[in-house]
Amino acid sequence: MMVIILGIAVAVLDGTIVNLALPGIARELNASASHAIWVVNAYQIAILVLLLPLASLGDLVGYRRVYLVGMAFFTLASLGATLSNSLGTLIAARALQGLGAAGIMSVNAALVRLIYPSTKLGRGMAINSLVVATASVAGPSVAAAILSVASWPWLFALNVPLGIAVFFLGMQSLPANRVAPAAGSRFSLIDVVLNIAMFSLIFIGADRLGVREGGQGADPMAWVLLAAGIVVGVFYLLRQRTLAVPLFPVDLMRIPVFALSMCSSVGAFSAQMLSYIALPFMLLETLHRSHIEAGLLITAWPLAIVVAAPVAGRLIGRVPDGLLGGIGMALMALGLALLAALPADPSNLNIVWRMALCGAGFGLFQSPNNHTIVTSPPPQRSGAASGMLGTARLTGQTLGAVMLAAIFSAWGPHEGRGQVIALAVAAACAALAGVFSVLRTRGK
């Protein structure tokens, strides 16, 4: 389990750890800010497009093998990023890093299911969810600590010894698959290409929706890319429906409790991303807190997750997952609505307890929701379920970022109205996720 924790922590952490260093990277490598952002995008796209193919491969050849090869790629690519002397080589190294991270994330939950007996799986999922949630928000803080004493290449260099250690520990301790692949399983390159094309076009199109130049609307090419992604996606998903064991698990989406859990996850992560980006603008621009004060106030959110996630893990099996997740999302929606309704000059205590309410709600939701996603499919489809877990998270985060870009283009963040609207929309997303979660209690 220590191998699982360390692997998923570095993979999730590297998604946000570079953000703080982007201005310095652009300056040192003589690149524009719009080009430097691809240091982040290359990593995210590589993960998103490869999660499901590598999860499917894990069902066929073993989750252990996919995890270890992914860790090896991640470690070697981290070394390449450390030694990069141009933006092009850094972006290429980050894409390879994303490939390795996809190997780690795609089978992460499936391995947790193998490691824990069914009676204690809830605790294992709680630990896993806690690490993912903490690593998701820890990137800027870890980057600030490293950059205060070292240059940006050290953000990647520290992955190398850690990756080597995790690789060799994993070779000794990670279990092999216990069941044979599902009948009709195969690895189709055509499906892999279609999967990559669909997610790439949609991700890049959604990302470009947030690009405004000269006060104009979104880049028209964004809509072209989105439309192309949807066309490819329709063809791809229709093809998947004809396969016995599809790469995109449409067979699992026919399980109502699984489909509802996926909808809950997308809604929850959309709400989380909307609020994580909007809150710094509110604290710094509207409430005039310092950077240190804003960082400390936001810390109440992940700290509440740390407290709530183990509680949720112990309640799994005693309280229905759907009900527990619904209560968590109700708390998060209430906290976000209260943050949106803050008075003009709130005290720090007024802000902190609202942040903590959001974090506690998310902590109560994530573990039971992930538990349902991982355990509702048959064991031989654990890899596909694990891949969908990560896909739902990244899809929700992308959707949240796109919604925030649209909100800030209509209502600027500097006068304060944009942040309030963003938090209100985040509250609505959390409430919708709670509705989907509660619907699971009606039966499978």
N, C-alpha and C positions, 0 to 999 in steps of 0.2 A: 504493500500500500504506500510505503514511502517513495518507491519508484514512481507510482502513479501520481502522487501529490507533487513531487518535484517536476515531473515532466509536464503536467498540465499547467502548473504555475508559470514556468518559463515560457511556454507556448502562448498562453493568454496574455502574460505580462508584456511580451514583445510586440503585441498589437498596439499598445499605447505608450510604451516607454520612450519611443523616438520623438513623439510629438514636441516635447519641450526643446529638443535639440535641433529641430528643423531649421530655424533661422541661422544657427551657427553652421550647420551642414551646408546650407545654400551659400552662405558667405565664403566659407573655406573652399568649396568646390566650384565657385564661380557659376552658380546656377540661380535661376529665378525661383521665386516661391512656388509658382504654379507647377514647375518641373520637380521641385524638391518634395512636393506632397506625394509624389509617386513612390517615395521611399516607404511611406505608409500603405498606399494603395496596392502596391505590388504584393506585399505580404498578405493583405486581407483578401485580395482576389484569388491568389494561389490557394489559400485555405478554402475559400468558399467553393471554388470549382472542383476541388479534389477530395473534399470530405466524403461524398457519397461513393465515388469510385474506389477509394481506399477502404471505406467501410465494407463495401461488397467484396473487395479482395481479402479482407480480414475474415469474412465468413468462409472463403474458399481455402486460403493457405494458412490461416491462424492469426489471431489478433496479436499474439506475442511477436511474430515475425514483422508484421506491419509496424507495430510500435517501435521495435528496435531499429529497423531500417529508417523509420521516420526520425528517430533520435539521432542516428548517425548523420543523416542529411542535414538536420537542424544544426548539429555541432560543426560540421565542415563548412556550412554556409555562414555560420557565425564567424568563423575564422576568416572566410573570404570577405565578409562585411568589415571586419576589423582592419584588414589590410587594403581596403579599397582606396584608390586615389583619384577616382572620378565618379561623377554622379551615375553614369551608365553602369559601371561595375558594381556600385553600391546597390542600385535598383535590381540588377540581375541577382546579386547575392541575397537580397531580401526576398525575391521571388522563390529562390531555392530554399531559403529559410521557411517560407510559407508552405512549400511542398512538404518539408520535414514536419512542420507543426500540424499539417493536415493529417499526416500519418499518426501523430500522437493523439490528436483530438478525435479522429474518426473512430478509434477503437477504445477510447478511454473508458467510457461507461460500460462497454461490453466486458472489459477486463475486470472492472469493479464487480460486475455480476458473477464472474468466475471466482473471484477471490473470496467473496463473502457467502456464507450459507444463507438460504432464503430467509431464515428467521431474523437475521441481523443485517440484511441488505439495506434496510432503511438507514441504519447508522452509517454504512459505507457511502450511500448516496448523499447523506447530509455532509459528511466530511468533504466529499468531492465537490458538492455544490458550494460549500463554504470557501474552498480554495479558489474555485472559478470566480465567485462573486468578489472575493477580496483582491485577487490578481487583476480583475477587470478595472478596478478603481485605483490600484496602487501604482500604476505606471508613472504618472507625473511625479509622485512623491519619491519613488525609487530613482527616477532620472535626476531629480533635483539633488538628491544626496550624492549620486555619482558625479554629476557635472560640477558640483561644488569643489571637488578635489581632483578631477581628471577631465580629459577631453572626450568628445563624443565616441571615438572608436571603442572606448572602454565599456560602453553600453552593450556592445556585442562581444567583446573579449571575455567578459565574465561568464558568458554562456559556455565557453569552450571547456574549462575544467569541470564545470557542473555537468555538462552534457556527457563527457567521457565517464564520469563517475556513475551517472544514471544508466548509461549504456551497459557497463559491466555489471552493475547491480541487477539490472533487468535480465541479463542473460542467465544469472544465477537463480532469480526468484520468480519471474513471471510465469504463470501457468499456461499450458497449451489448451486448445479448444477441447471440450469434452464430448461434443456431438458432431456428427458428420454434417457436411453442407446439405442444404435442402435439395431435394430432387429437382433436377433441371437447372441448377446453378451453373452459370458460366460468366466469363469476363469478356464483354464485347467492346472492342475499340470504337466501333461506330457509336455506341451508346455513351462512351466516355467523351468522345468529341462533341456529341450533341449536348451533353451535360455541361461541358466546359463553355461551349458557345452560348447556351442559354443564360447561365449565371454571369458570364463575362459581359455580355451585351446589356443585360439588365442592370448589373452593378455599375458599369461605366456610364450608362445613360442616366441612372439615378444620381450618380455623383455629379454629372455635368449639369443636372437641373439646378444645383446650388450655385452655379457659376454665373454671376451677373457682371456685365461689362458696360460701363458708362451709363448705369441706371436703366439699362434695357432689360428685357425679360430673359428667360433662360436661353441658352444656346439652342438653336433649332435642331442641331445635330443630336442633342440629348433625346428629343422625341423620336428621331429616326432610329437611334440605337435601341431605345426602349421598345419601339414597335417591332424591330427586327428580333429582339430577344423574345418577345411574346409569340411571334410567328414560329420561331424555332422551338420555343417551349411547348406550344400546342402540338406540333408535329412529334416532338420528343415524347410527350406524355401519352399521346395516342398510341405511339409505338410501344411504350412501356406496358400498356394495358393488355397487349397480346402476349407478353412473355410470362413464363411460369414463375421465374424469380427475377423481377425487374430491378435494374440498377437504381432508378428512382422508385422508392418503395410504395408504389400505388396500392399494392396488396395490403400493406400495413395501414394505409389511409382509409381502407374500407372497414377497419376496426373502429367503431365509433369512439371508444374511450381514448384510443391513440390519437385520432384526428382532433378531438376536442382538446387534448393535452397539448398538441402542437399549436393549435390556435391560441391557447392560453399563453404558451411560451412566447410566441411572436408578439402578442399584445403586451406582455409584461416587459420584454426587452425593448420594445418601442417606447414604452413609458419611461423606462430607466434611461435610455439614451437621450430622449427629449429633455429630461430633467437634469441629467449630468452636464449637458452642454449649456442649458439655459441658466442653471443656478449660479455659476461663476459670474455671468453677466449681471444677474440680479444683485448679487452681493457686492460686486466691485463698482458697477455703473450706477445702480439705483440706490442701494443702501450705503454706498461709500465706505465699505469695509476695506482694510488693507489686504494685501495678498496673503500675509500670514494669518490674519483673522479669518479670511474666507476659507483658507485651507483647513484650519482647525474646526470651523463650523461644519464644513462638508464631511469631515472625518466622523462626525456622529452617525452618519448613514452606514458606512461599512462596519463601524463598531457594533451597531445594533444588529447587523446581519450576523456578525460573529457570535452574538449572544443568542439570537433566535434560531439559527440553523441547527445547533445540537438539540434544542428543544423539539424542533420539528422532526428531527431524526428519531427521537424517542417516541413521538406520537404516531409515527407511521406504523400501521398495523392495528392501532387502537382506535384511531379516528380515520374515517374514509379520506383518501387522498384528495378527492374532489372538494370535500367540505373544508379540509384544512387549507388547501390552496385558495379556495374562495374567500375564507376569512382573511388570509394573508393579503390578497389583492384588495379586499375591502379596506383594510388598514392602510395599505399603500395609497389607494385612491383618496382616502380621507386626508392623509398627510400631505399629498400633493395639492389637494384643493385648499387646505389650510395654508400652505406655503404661498399659493396664488393669491390668497385673501389676506396676506400679512398687512398690518397697518403701515403707515408711512415711515415711522421711526421705531421699529421693533427692538426690543432688547435681545441680546445674544441668547438668553435662555429661551425666549419665544421662538427663535429660529431653531435652536438645537433640538428641542423636544419634537418639533415637527419633522426635522430630518430623521430623528431616531424612530419616529412612527413609520416613516417610509421604509427605512432599513429593516425594521422588525417585520413589517408586512412582507417585504420581498424575501427575507430569510425564512418565514413560515411557508411561503409559496413554493420556492424553487426546489427544495428537497423532495417533497411529496409529488410534485409535478414530474420531476425527472425520474422518480421511482416508477411512476405509472408508465412513462414513455419507454423505459428500459424493460419492464417486466410484462407488459401487456402482449408483446409479440412472442412467438415460440422461440425457444433457445437458439435454434439454428439461424434465426434472423436477428440475433442480438447486435451484430455488426451494423446492419442497416438501421436499426433503432438508434444505436449510438451515433451514427453519422447524421441522422435526422435531428438529434439533440443539438449538435453544433450548428447545423444548417438553420434551425429555428432561431437560435441565438443571433447568428450573424445576419439573418434576414430581418429580424426585429430591430437590431441596431442600425442597419442600413435604412430601414423604413423610418425610424425615428429621426435619423440625421436628415433625411430628405424632407420630412415634415417640418423640421426646425428651419431648414433653409428657406422653405416656402413661407413660413410664418415671419421670419426676420426680413424677407424681401418685401413683405406687405406692411409690417410694423417693425420699424428699426429697433434694435436693442438698446439704443442710448437713451431714449425717453422713458423706457421702463414698460411700455405696454406689450411689446413683443414677448418679454419673459413671462408676464402674467398669462398671456394667451397660451404660450407653450406649455406652462405648467398645468393650465386647465385642460388642454388637449391630452397631456400625459395622464392626468387623473381620469379622463374618459377612457383612454386606452387600458389603464389598470382596471377600471370598473368592468370593461368589456371582457378582459382576461378572466376576471373573477366570475362573470356569468358563464363563460365557457367551462371554467373549472367546476362550478357547482352542478352544471348539467351532467357531469360524469357520474354523479351520485344516483342517477336514474337507472343505472345498470349498464352492463357492457353490450 
